[in-house]
Amino acid sequence: MTSVHPPYRYPGYRSTGLRAPTRPLIAVDEGLSEITGPRFESDVIGPSDYDLTRQHAGEPLGQRIILSGLVLDEVGHPIPNTLVETWQANAAGRYAHPEDQHDAPLDPNFSGGGRCLTDAEGRYRFISIRPGAYPWLNHANAWRPAHIHFSLFGDHFASRLVTQMYFPDDPLIAYDPIYQSIPDPAAARRLIAAFDLSLTEPGFALGYRFDIVLAGANATPVEA
């Protein structure tokens, strides 16, 4: 069966050649720390952590979006009260990070990081802005598609997942080696959010649905 996840080394994605293991991996038995915890309470989340447009004095520039979806385990059961974190570039395609030297403006009203806990039905919800594409040095004329990074803990440490979400109809996806590194095309398509009119709030923000499966045959691919 074709793997859901990208290989450690993918020639088109240059930096994997520097960090991919050069020796066979060693299997380690799961212990108590891998099959239990962590547990998060609501007091770890600030009142504006889920709304990236309300973390500063003013409104960030860009198209407002609402992101929502279910977090599921390998058999499709929702995972409540688990931590979901996101980080992203601003509408101009620049991260609020000192190492990002892209020649694009920073937005003083947008830091690009959010987090929330899933509710009793395993659902998360963020308000943000659609990030811009940005150039990177992987190959000639290389541009990353608009994307948002996700980190999820699941119901135990071994189920932790780091991945990224793309937007539908983005022409840059076809040229992106990170997306193309996923061997199974059906699995790769699970990284593309779906526009959802029921999540859209009139006159305010467009809605996108992005469900995340932490393990199993239908797992969301990890970020390469």
Secondary structure, DSSP 8 states (H G I E B T S, - for coil): ---SS--S--TTSTTHHHHS-SS--------HHHHS-----GGGS-TTTTBTTSSSSS--SS-EEEEEEEEE-TTS-B--S-EEEEEE--TTS--SSTT---SS---TT---EEEEE--TTSEEEEEEE----EE-SSSTT-EE-SEEEEEE-TTSGGG-EEEEEE-TT-GGGGG-HHHHT-S-HHHHHTTB-EE-TTT-BTTTBEEEE--EE-SSTT------
